[in-house]
Amino acid sequence: MQVGEAESLYCAGVALPAKRNYAEAVETFKAALQDRADFPEARHAMGLSLAAQGALDEAIREYRVALSVQPEFAAIHNNLGVALREKGKVDDAIEAYRSAIRLQPGNAAPHHNLALALEAKDDVDGAVEEYRETLRLQPDHATAHNNLGLVLQRKGQLDAAIGEYRAALRLQAGPAAALYSLNLSAVLLAKGELDGAIGSGRTAIRLQPQNADAHCNLGLALKAKGEFDGALAAFRYDVAQLLDRVGDLDGAIGEYRAMLASRRTHAST
C-alpha cells in the first residue's frame, strides 16, 4: 500500500453506509486499519457499520479499541453508550454518555441519550433534567419534546406534557408526527378534554392509518363523549387487526366491513 492509502480507503468507506452497504463498508475499514492500526476514525466508523448490522458485541469492541487510541473522542463514547444500551447494559451506557458530555458538553445528542437511559432506570427526575438540557442546546429537537412530555405525564404534570407534545407537533409534520398526536390525544383524554382528544386521535389516524393505539384512543374519547357509533367503528379496527394477526382473515374482513358501514351510518346521521 502507498502512503495515505488508509485515509483514501477510509474516505471511500464512509460513503457506503448511506447506501446501506454496511458489509462492504466494514471490509473497507478493515483494509484501512491493516495499513494503519492506530486510526480511531476508521475503527469508529467500522463500529457504526457493525452496529447497523446488529453486530453489537463487535461494534463495542471496535469502539473500545478506538478509545484506547484516542480517549478524548466524544462521539465514540456516545456511540459506545448507544450500543451498550441496546445490549441492555444501561449502567455502562450511562457512564459512556457522561464521558461524552464531559468531553463535549454542548452536544445535545449524548444528553438526549442519557435521558433515555435514566428513564429506563426509572430515574424520572434525572431524565427530565437531561431532556431539558437537550432542548436548551437544541430547541428544535422534536423527539426530545415528545420524550419530555412522556416523562412529565408519568409525573402527573399533564399540562406541561401537553405543552411538550404540541411543541413537538409544531416542529415535525408528516407521518413521523403521528406518535406525537397519539400521545397528545392520550393526555387530553386523561384530562377529560374530549374534543381535543378526538381531534388529535383523528390526526394520528390520518397520518398513520394502521396505528391500532390511535384507533383505540379515538374510540375511548368518542365513547366518553357519547358518540357510540363512532367509538364502535374505532374499536372494530382494533378487533380486525387482532383477528388478522391470529389468521382469522374472514373475521378480520367482516370487522373491517362493519367498521366502514358504521362510519357511513354515523356520518349520515
Beta strands, then each sheet from edge to edge (+ up, - down):
end
